[in-house]
């Protein structure tokens, strides 16, 4: 079943519409054997997810500050593991992993700091992520596992507000920029530019799955925004074919060397 996302971000219009969409999906799932939507249970689930979201955010912050302590491939694996686990168990695993990587005896590496954008339709092969790391790229932020990071911060439930309405409001007010998110009068790419500045990234890699229309249609507008801001970037498409990894490594390596030597892509 498809979920229609709101294109009006006024709470009484788009928020009401999105809450009804979530309600419809919950009803359909209940008809197929899932537990019915109950406000008390949803409140408890939101609290558990808030804790998990904080643990993921703490791990992401460490990866940005000290990328030599935790590789993007490691972060991808441990966050993806949560899709098969209860939120509380996953949060504990994330906290234990965070403590372990902080205690690692490692040295900083002179890699280029990059954001990776475009994994909207499907997750990349693990080998692709490791290929980019071997090319001299510290992936300090990415949109892998976007569902785990689609809300920026806690979902707060206001006094007298239902848990479902709070979930809808969080999407409107705290949803992260994605290819599927309507931006109304906002500047396309502004969120990416701000993230580059906030995380002190040296450039951006666009890596979209082949035939992923949302990401590939989004990309030219994001590239134009980066060009206007003078931010280096390069792009490629990926599939499951491992034979493509070597050309991608060469392209990413050339990008890394260019940024480190001249601060831009030649």
PyMOL commands that set and color helices and strands:
alter all, ss='L'
color gray80, all
select helices_A, chain A and resi 11-31+39-65+72-84+87-102+126-134+146-149+163-174+190-198+213-229+242-262
alter helices_A, ss='H'
color red, helices_A
select strands_A, chain A and resi 112-117+137-142+203-209+232-238
alter strands_A, ss='S'
color yellow, strands_A
deselect
rebuild
show_as cartoon
